[in-house]
């Protein structure tokens, strides 16, 4: 990848750059991207929290009691207890493995979501750059036209002041010059808006849209991250529904308990010391008002709805892919036609220019030929950028990651 020389200036916390790579790197680190990274971290923490439910649990509790007033010597004046209990789940019907699998899929879903967000962001950023470059190219063409018109206006002004032409002839060309100034101003305002949009995305104030982008487009990819997320969500729904079914399975646990008691009754002191016991127990839910079965059905309906969304999205993406391919073919044919037209208009302009310089045609024919030729240059440049825009659209809807399929020249 070719990379042009860039420079960065820090002016009151605003970063200025002429390098698209700087803008891309900054955009990929913006606040929204950081929030997606936070969601990934939260998903990893959720996994640890879920798995902690299946770890060894140890509890320590105790108390100290003292009687106050009205107590006979036969009653307990003081007592204390300390109890240490440890428990561990031996069997849960497979819920631990399912919970771990769901946690891993949620982590993968968060990672995919961040990647898709970055893909959307790059798409928006590159769309801004391509449209900005189109506007800048149009300004360059208009400025070239303006140079010739200024020369012609000055020439006609001298002729008008010498009473050799009418005022209308002079003012018509001058009006064309004003029209070009107005068009340039309008395009500059559009560029200003695009630059501001780039700043919102990246936090960088760009100088211009000088870089040339090219894109590598492959065929439609139904196994892309976009559809993979639908599949992950469906899998999570399916596993959650199985968890509800497993709530009817027995769980087996082992529990150990050590406790210490002592008491004072009048002048007597009793110390039971430490006592220990070990228990293997089980728990089996026999009836819960059908709550788990109802939750199972509900989650399965969510899974079916998600699959329907995936099928609809797939049809939509395929249709968009085919439509954009058709639009690309149309633009490519227009480019071929416009290249031939530009060459014809160049020859026509050079011929009329020669005749105009020899006073064989008037300035109206000369300026018309001049405008037609430069308009063809502008239209051809715009078609090339329109082609790049459509390639970007095609890359976006095809499911291929933009960050792996672009080049800056």
TORKOL-4160 file (C-alpha; in steps of 0.2 Angstrom, whole numbers, padded with zeros to 4 digits, m for minus):
409
<pt num="1" X="0000" Y="0000" Z="0000"/>
<pt num="2" X="0007" Y="0017" Z="m0005"/>
<pt num="3" X="0007" Y="0030" Z="0008"/>
<pt num="4" X="0009" Y="0048" Z="0005"/>
<pt num="5" X="0019" Y="0060" Z="0017"/>
<pt num="6" X="0008" Y="0067" Z="0031"/>
<pt num="7" X="0010" Y="0079" Z="0045"/>
<pt num="8" X="0001" Y="0082" Z="0061"/>
<pt num="9" X="m0001" Y="0098" Z="0071"/>
<pt num="10" X="m0009" Y="0099" Z="0088"/>
<pt num="11" X="m0019" Y="0116" Z="0089"/>
<pt num="12" X="m0029" Y="0118" Z="0105"/>
<pt num="13" X="m0033" Y="0099" Z="0106"/>
<pt num="14" X="m0039" Y="0098" Z="0088"/>
<pt num="15" X="m0028" Y="0086" Z="0077"/>
<pt num="16" X="m0025" Y="0091" Z="0059"/>
<pt num="17" X="m0019" Y="0079" Z="0046"/>
<pt num="18" X="m0018" Y="0076" Z="0028"/>
<pt num="19" X="m0016" Y="0057" Z="0029"/>
<pt num="20" X="m0031" Y="0046" Z="0027"/>
<pt num="21" X="m0022" Y="0032" Z="0037"/>
<pt num="22" X="m0021" Y="0045" Z="0052"/>
<pt num="23" X="m0040" Y="0047" Z="0051"/>
<pt num="24" X="m0044" Y="0028" Z="0050"/>
<pt num="25" X="m0033" Y="0024" Z="0065"/>
<pt num="26" X="m0041" Y="0038" Z="0075"/>
<pt num="27" X="m0058" Y="0033" Z="0070"/>
<pt num="28" X="m0055" Y="0015" Z="0075"/>
<pt num="29" X="m0051" Y="0022" Z="0092"/>
<pt num="30" X="m0066" Y="0033" Z="0095"/>
<pt num="31" X="m0078" Y="0033" Z="0109"/>
<pt num="32" X="m0090" Y="0021" Z="0101"/>
<pt num="33" X="m0077" Y="0009" Z="0097"/>
<pt num="34" X="m0071" Y="0010" Z="0115"/>
<pt num="35" X="m0088" Y="0006" Z="0121"/>
<pt num="36" X="m0089" Y="m0010" Z="0111"/>
<pt num="37" X="m0072" Y="m0015" Z="0119"/>
<pt num="38" X="m0080" Y="m0012" Z="0136"/>
<pt num="39" X="m0095" Y="m0024" Z="0130"/>
<pt num="40" X="m0082" Y="m0037" Z="0126"/>
<pt num="41" X="m0074" Y="m0035" Z="0143"/>
<pt num="42" X="m0091" Y="m0036" Z="0151"/>
<pt num="43" X="m0095" Y="m0052" Z="0142"/>
<pt num="44" X="m0079" Y="m0060" Z="0148"/>
<pt num="45" X="m0083" Y="m0055" Z="0166"/>
<pt num="46" X="m0101" Y="m0062" Z="0164"/>
<pt num="47" X="m0093" Y="m0079" Z="0160"/>
<pt num="48" X="m0082" Y="m0078" Z="0176"/>
<pt num="49" X="m0097" Y="m0074" Z="0186"/>
<pt num="50" X="m0108" Y="m0088" Z="0178"/>
<pt num="51" X="m0094" Y="m0100" Z="0181"/>
<pt num="52" X="m0091" Y="m0095" Z="0199"/>
<pt num="53" X="m0108" Y="m0102" Z="0203"/>
<pt num="54" X="m0100" Y="m0119" Z="0200"/>
<pt num="55" X="m0085" Y="m0117" Z="0211"/>
<pt num="56" X="m0082" Y="m0122" Z="0229"/>
<pt num="57" X="m0092" Y="m0111" Z="0241"/>
<pt num="58" X="m0086" Y="m0108" Z="0259"/>
<pt num="59" X="m0096" Y="m0099" Z="0272"/>
<pt num="60" X="m0091" Y="m0094" Z="0290"/>
<pt num="61" X="m0103" Y="m0088" Z="0302"/>
<pt num="62" X="m0105" Y="m0087" Z="0321"/>
<pt num="63" X="m0113" Y="m0078" Z="0336"/>
<pt num="64" X="m0110" Y="m0073" Z="0354"/>
<pt num="65" X="m0125" Y="m0071" Z="0365"/>
<pt num="66" X="m0126" Y="m0064" Z="0383"/>
<pt num="67" X="m0141" Y="m0064" Z="0394"/>
<pt num="68" X="m0146" Y="m0047" Z="0402"/>
<pt num="69" X="m0156" Y="m0047" Z="0419"/>
<pt num="70" X="m0169" Y="m0059" Z="0427"/>
<pt num="71" X="m0159" Y="m0075" Z="0423"/>
<pt num="72" X="m0157" Y="m0089" Z="0436"/>
<pt num="73" X="m0142" Y="m0099" Z="0438"/>
<pt num="74" X="m0150" Y="m0113" Z="0429"/>
<pt num="75" X="m0151" Y="m0103" Z="0413"/>
<pt num="76" X="m0138" Y="m0100" Z="0400"/>
<pt num="77" X="m0129" Y="m0083" Z="0404"/>
<pt num="78" X="m0117" Y="m0083" Z="0389"/>
<pt num="79" X="m0115" Y="m0094" Z="0373"/>
<pt num="80" X="m0105" Y="m0093" Z="0357"/>
<pt num="81" X="m0105" Y="m0103" Z="0341"/>
<pt num="82" X="m0094" Y="m0104" Z="0326"/>
<pt num="83" X="m0099" Y="m0113" Z="0310"/>
<pt num="84" X="m0089" Y="m0117" Z="0294"/>
<pt num="85" X="m0098" Y="m0124" Z="0279"/>
<pt num="86" X="m0091" Y="m0129" Z="0262"/>
<pt num="87" X="m0101" Y="m0135" Z="0247"/>
<pt num="88" X="m0098" Y="m0141" Z="0230"/>
<pt num="89" X="m0109" Y="m0146" Z="0215"/>
<pt num="90" X="m0106" Y="m0163" Z="0209"/>
<pt num="91" X="m0119" Y="m0165" Z="0195"/>
<pt num="92" X="m0131" Y="m0153" Z="0187"/>
<pt num="93" X="m0137" Y="m0162" Z="0172"/>
<pt num="94" X="m0126" Y="m0153" Z="0160"/>
<pt num="95" X="m0130" Y="m0135" Z="0165"/>
<pt num="96" X="m0112" Y="m0130" Z="0168"/>
<pt num="97" X="m0106" Y="m0135" Z="0151"/>
<pt num="98" X="m0121" Y="m0126" Z="0143"/>
<pt num="99" X="m0119" Y="m0110" Z="0153"/>
<pt num="100" X="m0100" Y="m0110" Z="0148"/>
<pt num="101" X="m0105" Y="m0112" Z="0130"/>
<pt num="102" X="m0117" Y="m0098" Z="0131"/>
<pt num="103" X="m0104" Y="m0087" Z="0139"/>
<pt num="104" X="m0092" Y="m0091" Z="0125"/>
<pt num="105" X="m0105" Y="m0087" Z="0112"/>
<pt num="106" X="m0109" Y="m0070" Z="0120"/>
<pt num="107" X="m0091" Y="m0066" Z="0120"/>
<pt num="108" X="m0089" Y="m0070" Z="0101"/>
<pt num="109" X="m0105" Y="m0060" Z="0098"/>
<pt num="110" X="m0098" Y="m0045" Z="0107"/>
<pt num="111" X="m0082" Y="m0047" Z="0097"/>
<pt num="112" X="m0091" Y="m0048" Z="0080"/>
<pt num="113" X="m0102" Y="m0034" Z="0085"/>
<pt num="114" X="m0087" Y="m0023" Z="0087"/>
<pt num="115" X="m0080" Y="m0028" Z="0070"/>
<pt num="116" X="m0096" Y="m0025" Z="0062"/>
<pt num="117" X="m0097" Y="m0008" Z="0070"/>
<pt num="118" X="m0079" Y="m0004" Z="0063"/>
<pt num="119" X="m0085" Y="m0010" Z="0046"/>
<pt num="120" X="m0100" Y="0002" Z="0046"/>
<pt num="121" X="m0088" Y="0016" Z="0052"/>
<pt num="122" X="m0076" Y="0013" Z="0038"/>
<pt num="123" X="m0090" Y="0013" Z="0026"/>
<pt num="124" X="m0096" Y="0029" Z="0032"/>
<pt num="125" X="m0079" Y="0037" Z="0032"/>
<pt num="126" X="m0074" Y="0031" Z="0015"/>
<pt num="127" X="m0091" Y="0037" Z="0008"/>
<pt num="128" X="m0087" Y="0054" Z="0015"/>
<pt num="129" X="m0069" Y="0054" Z="0007"/>
<pt num="130" X="m0076" Y="0048" Z="m0010"/>
<pt num="131" X="m0089" Y="0061" Z="m0011"/>
<pt num="132" X="m0077" Y="0074" Z="m0004"/>
<pt num="133" X="m0065" Y="0070" Z="m0018"/>
<pt num="134" X="m0079" Y="0071" Z="m0031"/>
<pt num="135" X="m0083" Y="0089" Z="m0025"/>
<pt num="136" X="m0064" Y="0094" Z="m0025"/>
<pt num="137" X="m0062" Y="0087" Z="m0043"/>
<pt num="138" X="m0077" Y="0097" Z="m0048"/>
<pt num="139" X="m0070" Y="0113" Z="m0041"/>
<pt num="140" X="m0053" Y="0110" Z="m0050"/>
<pt num="141" X="m0063" Y="0109" Z="m0067"/>
<pt num="142" X="m0073" Y="0125" Z="m0063"/>
<pt num="143" X="m0057" Y="0134" Z="m0058"/>
<pt num="144" X="m0049" Y="0129" Z="m0075"/>
<pt num="145" X="m0065" Y="0135" Z="m0084"/>
<pt num="146" X="m0064" Y="0151" Z="m0073"/>
<pt num="147" X="m0047" Y="0155" Z="m0079"/>
<pt num="148" X="m0052" Y="0155" Z="m0097"/>
<pt num="149" X="m0068" Y="0165" Z="m0093"/>
<pt num="150" X="m0059" Y="0178" Z="m0084"/>
<pt num="151" X="m0047" Y="0181" Z="m0099"/>
<pt num="152" X="m0062" Y="0182" Z="m0110"/>
<pt num="153" X="m0072" Y="0194" Z="m0099"/>
<pt num="154" X="m0057" Y="0205" Z="m0099"/>
<pt num="155" X="m0056" Y="0205" Z="m0118"/>
<pt num="156" X="m0074" Y="0208" Z="m0120"/>
<pt num="157" X="m0074" Y="0222" Z="m0107"/>
<pt num="158" X="m0060" Y="0231" Z="m0118"/>
<pt num="159" X="m0071" Y="0228" Z="m0134"/>
<pt num="160" X="m0086" Y="0235" Z="m0125"/>
<pt num="161" X="m0077" Y="0250" Z="m0119"/>
<pt num="162" X="m0071" Y="0253" Z="m0136"/>
<pt num="163" X="m0089" Y="0251" Z="m0143"/>
<pt num="164" X="m0084" Y="0236" Z="m0153"/>
<pt num="165" X="m0097" Y="0224" Z="m0146"/>
<pt num="166" X="m0114" Y="0227" Z="m0137"/>
<pt num="167" X="m0116" Y="0227" Z="m0118"/>
<pt num="168" X="m0126" Y="0211" Z="m0119"/>
<pt num="169" X="m0112" Y="0201" Z="m0127"/>
<pt num="170" X="m0101" Y="0207" Z="m0113"/>
<pt num="171" X="m0113" Y="0204" Z="m0098"/>
<pt num="172" X="m0118" Y="0186" Z="m0104"/>
<pt num="173" X="m0100" Y="0180" Z="m0102"/>
<pt num="174" X="m0098" Y="0190" Z="m0086"/>
<pt num="175" X="m0114" Y="0181" Z="m0080"/>
<pt num="176" X="m0106" Y="0164" Z="m0084"/>
<pt num="177" X="m0091" Y="0169" Z="m0073"/>
<pt num="178" X="m0103" Y="0174" Z="m0059"/>
<pt num="179" X="m0112" Y="0157" Z="m0061"/>
<pt num="180" X="m0095" Y="0148" Z="m0059"/>
<pt num="181" X="m0091" Y="0157" Z="m0043"/>
<pt num="182" X="m0108" Y="0153" Z="m0036"/>
<pt num="183" X="m0105" Y="0134" Z="m0041"/>
<pt num="184" X="m0088" Y="0134" Z="m0033"/>
<pt num="185" X="m0094" Y="0142" Z="m0017"/>
<pt num="186" X="m0108" Y="0129" Z="m0016"/>
<pt num="187" X="m0096" Y="0115" Z="m0018"/>
<pt num="188" X="m0084" Y="0122" Z="m0005"/>
<pt num="189" X="m0099" Y="0123" Z="0008"/>
<pt num="190" X="m0102" Y="0104" Z="0004"/>
<pt num="191" X="m0084" Y="0100" Z="0007"/>
<pt num="192" X="m0085" Y="0109" Z="0023"/>
<pt num="193" X="m0100" Y="0099" Z="0029"/>
<pt num="194" X="m0091" Y="0083" Z="0024"/>
<pt num="195" X="m0075" Y="0088" Z="0033"/>
<pt num="196" X="m0085" Y="0091" Z="0049"/>
<pt num="197" X="m0093" Y="0074" Z="0047"/>
<pt num="198" X="m0076" Y="0066" Z="0046"/>
<pt num="199" X="m0071" Y="0076" Z="0062"/>
<pt num="200" X="m0086" Y="0069" Z="0071"/>
<pt num="201" X="m0081" Y="0051" Z="0066"/>
<pt num="202" X="m0062" Y="0053" Z="0069"/>
<pt num="203" X="m0059" Y="0068" Z="0080"/>
<pt num="204" X="m0047" Y="0074" Z="0066"/>
<pt num="205" X="m0048" Y="0090" Z="0056"/>
<pt num="206" X="m0043" Y="0085" Z="0038"/>
<pt num="207" X="m0035" Y="0097" Z="0025"/>
<pt num="208" X="m0042" Y="0089" Z="0010"/>
<pt num="209" X="m0049" Y="0073" Z="0002"/>
<pt num="210" X="m0033" Y="0070" Z="m0009"/>
<pt num="211" X="m0031" Y="0051" Z="m0007"/>
<pt num="212" X="m0037" Y="0039" Z="m0020"/>
<pt num="213" X="m0046" Y="0024" Z="m0013"/>
<pt num="214" X="m0048" Y="0007" Z="m0022"/>
<pt num="215" X="m0058" Y="m0008" Z="m0017"/>
<pt num="216" X="m0056" Y="m0027" Z="m0020"/>
<pt num="217" X="m0074" Y="m0035" Z="m0021"/>
<pt num="218" X="m0077" Y="m0053" Z="m0020"/>
<pt num="219" X="m0094" Y="m0062" Z="m0023"/>
<pt num="220" X="m0108" Y="m0062" Z="m0010"/>
<pt num="221" X="m0103" Y="m0070" Z="0006"/>
<pt num="222" X="m0118" Y="m0077" Z="0016"/>
<pt num="223" X="m0106" Y="m0084" Z="0029"/>
<pt num="224" X="m0100" Y="m0066" Z="0034"/>
<pt num="225" X="m0100" Y="m0059" Z="0052"/>
<pt num="226" X="m0116" Y="m0051" Z="0048"/>
<pt num="227" X="m0125" Y="m0067" Z="0046"/>
<pt num="228" X="m0114" Y="m0076" Z="0059"/>
<pt num="229" X="m0121" Y="m0065" Z="0072"/>
<pt num="230" X="m0139" Y="m0071" Z="0068"/>
<pt num="231" X="m0133" Y="m0089" Z="0069"/>
<pt num="232" X="m0124" Y="m0085" Z="0086"/>
<pt num="233" X="m0140" Y="m0077" Z="0093"/>
<pt num="234" X="m0150" Y="m0092" Z="0087"/>
<pt num="235" X="m0138" Y="m0104" Z="0095"/>
<pt num="236" X="m0139" Y="m0094" Z="0112"/>
<pt num="237" X="m0158" Y="m0095" Z="0111"/>
<pt num="238" X="m0157" Y="m0114" Z="0109"/>
<pt num="239" X="m0145" Y="m0117" Z="0123"/>
<pt num="240" X="m0155" Y="m0105" Z="0135"/>
<pt num="241" X="m0171" Y="m0116" Z="0131"/>
<pt num="242" X="m0161" Y="m0131" Z="0135"/>
<pt num="243" X="m0156" Y="m0124" Z="0152"/>
<pt num="244" X="m0175" Y="m0122" Z="0156"/>
<pt num="245" X="m0177" Y="m0141" Z="0152"/>
<pt num="246" X="m0162" Y="m0145" Z="0163"/>
<pt num="247" X="m0170" Y="m0136" Z="0178"/>
<pt num="248" X="m0181" Y="m0152" Z="0179"/>
<pt num="249" X="m0165" Y="m0163" Z="0181"/>
<pt num="250" X="m0159" Y="m0168" Z="0198"/>
<pt num="251" X="m0143" Y="m0159" Z="0205"/>
<pt num="252" X="m0131" Y="m0168" Z="0217"/>
<pt num="253" X="m0120" Y="m0159" Z="0229"/>
<pt num="254" X="m0108" Y="m0162" Z="0243"/>
<pt num="255" X="m0107" Y="m0152" Z="0259"/>
<pt num="256" X="m0095" Y="m0152" Z="0273"/>
<pt num="257" X="m0099" Y="m0143" Z="0290"/>
<pt num="258" X="m0088" Y="m0140" Z="0305"/>
<pt num="259" X="m0095" Y="m0131" Z="0320"/>
<pt num="260" X="m0090" Y="m0126" Z="0338"/>
<pt num="261" X="m0101" Y="m0122" Z="0353"/>
<pt num="262" X="m0098" Y="m0117" Z="0371"/>
<pt num="263" X="m0110" Y="m0110" Z="0384"/>
<pt num="264" X="m0109" Y="m0103" Z="0402"/>
<pt num="265" X="m0124" Y="m0108" Z="0414"/>
<pt num="266" X="m0121" Y="m0100" Z="0431"/>
<pt num="267" X="m0105" Y="m0106" Z="0437"/>
<pt num="268" X="m0104" Y="m0120" Z="0424"/>
<pt num="269" X="m0094" Y="m0119" Z="0408"/>
<pt num="270" X="m0099" Y="m0131" Z="0394"/>
<pt num="271" X="m0087" Y="m0133" Z="0379"/>
<pt num="272" X="m0094" Y="m0145" Z="0365"/>
<pt num="273" X="m0078" Y="m0142" Z="0355"/>
<pt num="274" X="m0078" Y="m0145" Z="0336"/>
<pt num="275" X="m0090" Y="m0156" Z="0327"/>
<pt num="276" X="m0089" Y="m0162" Z="0309"/>
<pt num="277" X="m0101" Y="m0169" Z="0297"/>
<pt num="278" X="m0101" Y="m0173" Z="0278"/>
<pt num="279" X="m0117" Y="m0174" Z="0268"/>
<pt num="280" X="m0120" Y="m0179" Z="0250"/>
<pt num="281" X="m0137" Y="m0172" Z="0245"/>
<pt num="282" X="m0148" Y="m0170" Z="0230"/>
<pt num="283" X="m0162" Y="m0158" Z="0224"/>
<pt num="284" X="m0175" Y="m0162" Z="0211"/>
<pt num="285" X="m0188" Y="m0150" Z="0205"/>
<pt num="286" X="m0204" Y="m0160" Z="0203"/>
<pt num="287" X="m0217" Y="m0146" Z="0199"/>
<pt num="288" X="m0215" Y="m0127" Z="0197"/>
<pt num="289" X="m0232" Y="m0123" Z="0189"/>
<pt num="290" X="m0225" Y="m0127" Z="0172"/>
<pt num="291" X="m0215" Y="m0111" Z="0172"/>
<pt num="292" X="m0199" Y="m0118" Z="0165"/>
<pt num="293" X="m0209" Y="m0127" Z="0151"/>
<pt num="294" X="m0217" Y="m0110" Z="0147"/>
<pt num="295" X="m0200" Y="m0101" Z="0147"/>
<pt num="296" X="m0194" Y="m0115" Z="0135"/>
<pt num="297" X="m0207" Y="m0112" Z="0123"/>
<pt num="298" X="m0205" Y="m0093" Z="0124"/>
<pt num="299" X="m0186" Y="m0094" Z="0120"/>
<pt num="300" X="m0189" Y="m0106" Z="0106"/>
<pt num="301" X="m0201" Y="m0093" Z="0098"/>
<pt num="302" X="m0187" Y="m0080" Z="0100"/>
<pt num="303" X="m0176" Y="m0091" Z="0091"/>
<pt num="304" X="m0188" Y="m0094" Z="0076"/>
<pt num="305" X="m0191" Y="m0075" Z="0075"/>
<pt num="306" X="m0172" Y="m0073" Z="0074"/>
<pt num="307" X="m0171" Y="m0086" Z="0060"/>
<pt num="308" X="m0184" Y="m0077" Z="0051"/>
<pt num="309" X="m0175" Y="m0060" Z="0052"/>
<pt num="310" X="m0159" Y="m0069" Z="0045"/>
<pt num="311" X="m0169" Y="m0076" Z="0030"/>
<pt num="312" X="m0176" Y="m0059" Z="0026"/>
<pt num="313" X="m0159" Y="m0051" Z="0028"/>
<pt num="314" X="m0151" Y="m0063" Z="0017"/>
<pt num="315" X="m0164" Y="m0060" Z="0003"/>
<pt num="316" X="m0162" Y="m0042" Z="0005"/>
<pt num="317" X="m0143" Y="m0042" Z="0004"/>
<pt num="318" X="m0143" Y="m0054" Z="m0011"/>
<pt num="319" X="m0155" Y="m0042" Z="m0020"/>
<pt num="320" X="m0144" Y="m0027" Z="m0015"/>
<pt num="321" X="m0129" Y="m0036" Z="m0021"/>
<pt num="322" X="m0136" Y="m0040" Z="m0038"/>
<pt num="323" X="m0143" Y="m0022" Z="m0040"/>
<pt num="324" X="m0127" Y="m0014" Z="m0036"/>
<pt num="325" X="m0118" Y="m0026" Z="m0049"/>
<pt num="326" X="m0130" Y="m0020" Z="m0062"/>
<pt num="327" X="m0127" Y="m0002" Z="m0057"/>
<pt num="328" X="m0108" Y="m0005" Z="m0059"/>
<pt num="329" X="m0111" Y="m0012" Z="m0076"/>
<pt num="330" X="m0121" Y="0004" Z="m0081"/>
<pt num="331" X="m0107" Y="0016" Z="m0074"/>
<pt num="332" X="m0093" Y="0006" Z="m0083"/>
<pt num="333" X="m0103" Y="0008" Z="m0100"/>
<pt num="334" X="m0105" Y="0026" Z="m0096"/>
<pt num="335" X="m0086" Y="0028" Z="m0093"/>
<pt num="336" X="m0082" Y="0020" Z="m0110"/>
<pt num="337" X="m0095" Y="0032" Z="m0119"/>
<pt num="338" X="m0089" Y="0047" Z="m0110"/>
<pt num="339" X="m0070" Y="0044" Z="m0113"/>
<pt num="340" X="m0075" Y="0043" Z="m0132"/>
<pt num="341" X="m0085" Y="0059" Z="m0130"/>
<pt num="342" X="m0071" Y="0068" Z="m0121"/>
<pt num="343" X="m0059" Y="0064" Z="m0135"/>
<pt num="344" X="m0072" Y="0070" Z="m0148"/>
<pt num="345" X="m0075" Y="0086" Z="m0138"/>
<pt num="346" X="m0057" Y="0090" Z="m0136"/>
<pt num="347" X="m0054" Y="0089" Z="m0155"/>
<pt num="348" X="m0069" Y="0100" Z="m0158"/>
<pt num="349" X="m0063" Y="0112" Z="m0145"/>
<pt num="350" X="m0046" Y="0113" Z="m0152"/>
<pt num="351" X="m0053" Y="0116" Z="m0170"/>
<pt num="352" X="m0065" Y="0130" Z="m0164"/>
<pt num="353" X="m0052" Y="0138" Z="m0153"/>
<pt num="354" X="m0040" Y="0139" Z="m0169"/>
<pt num="355" X="m0055" Y="0146" Z="m0179"/>
<pt num="356" X="m0059" Y="0159" Z="m0165"/>
<pt num="357" X="m0041" Y="0165" Z="m0164"/>
<pt num="358" X="m0042" Y="0168" Z="m0183"/>
<pt num="359" X="m0059" Y="0177" Z="m0181"/>
<pt num="360" X="m0068" Y="0163" Z="m0191"/>
<pt num="361" X="m0081" Y="0160" Z="m0177"/>
<pt num="362" X="m0088" Y="0171" Z="m0163"/>
<pt num="363" X="m0084" Y="0169" Z="m0145"/>
<pt num="364" X="m0101" Y="0161" Z="m0142"/>
<pt num="365" X="m0096" Y="0145" Z="m0152"/>
<pt num="366" X="m0079" Y="0146" Z="m0144"/>
<pt num="367" X="m0086" Y="0146" Z="m0126"/>
<pt num="368" X="m0099" Y="0133" Z="m0129"/>
<pt num="369" X="m0085" Y="0121" Z="m0136"/>
<pt num="370" X="m0074" Y="0126" Z="m0121"/>
<pt num="371" X="m0088" Y="0122" Z="m0108"/>
<pt num="372" X="m0093" Y="0106" Z="m0117"/>
<pt num="373" X="m0075" Y="0099" Z="m0116"/>
<pt num="374" X="m0072" Y="0104" Z="m0098"/>
<pt num="375" X="m0089" Y="0097" Z="m0093"/>
<pt num="376" X="m0085" Y="0081" Z="m0101"/>
<pt num="377" X="m0069" Y="0080" Z="m0090"/>
<pt num="378" X="m0079" Y="0083" Z="m0074"/>
<pt num="379" X="m0092" Y="0071" Z="m0079"/>
<pt num="380" X="m0079" Y="0057" Z="m0083"/>
<pt num="381" X="m0070" Y="0061" Z="m0066"/>
<pt num="382" X="m0087" Y="0059" Z="m0057"/>
<pt num="383" X="m0091" Y="0043" Z="m0066"/>
<pt num="384" X="m0074" Y="0035" Z="m0060"/>
<pt num="385" X="m0078" Y="0041" Z="m0042"/>
<pt num="386" X="m0096" Y="0035" Z="m0044"/>
<pt num="387" X="m0089" Y="0018" Z="m0049"/>
<pt num="388" X="m0078" Y="0018" Z="m0033"/>
<pt num="389" X="m0093" Y="0022" Z="m0022"/>
<pt num="390" X="m0103" Y="0008" Z="m0030"/>
<pt num="391" X="m0088" Y="m0004" Z="m0027"/>
<pt num="392" X="m0088" Y="0001" Z="m0009"/>
<pt num="393" X="m0107" Y="m0002" Z="m0008"/>
<pt num="394" X="m0104" Y="m0019" Z="m0016"/>
<pt num="395" X="m0090" Y="m0023" Z="m0003"/>
<pt num="396" X="m0101" Y="m0017" Z="0011"/>
<pt num="397" X="m0117" Y="m0028" Z="0007"/>
<pt num="398" X="m0107" Y="m0043" Z="0001"/>
<pt num="399" X="m0102" Y="m0046" Z="0019"/>
<pt num="400" X="m0083" Y="m0044" Z="0016"/>
<pt num="401" X="m0074" Y="m0034" Z="0029"/>
<pt num="402" X="m0069" Y="m0017" Z="0021"/>
<pt num="403" X="m0053" Y="m0016" Z="0032"/>
<pt num="404" X="m0046" Y="m0031" Z="0022"/>
<pt num="405" X="m0051" Y="m0026" Z="0005"/>
<pt num="406" X="m0046" Y="m0008" Z="0002"/>
<pt num="407" X="m0030" Y="0001" Z="m0003"/>
<pt num="408" X="m0024" Y="0019" Z="m0003"/>
<pt num="409" X="m0014" Y="0025" Z="m0018"/>
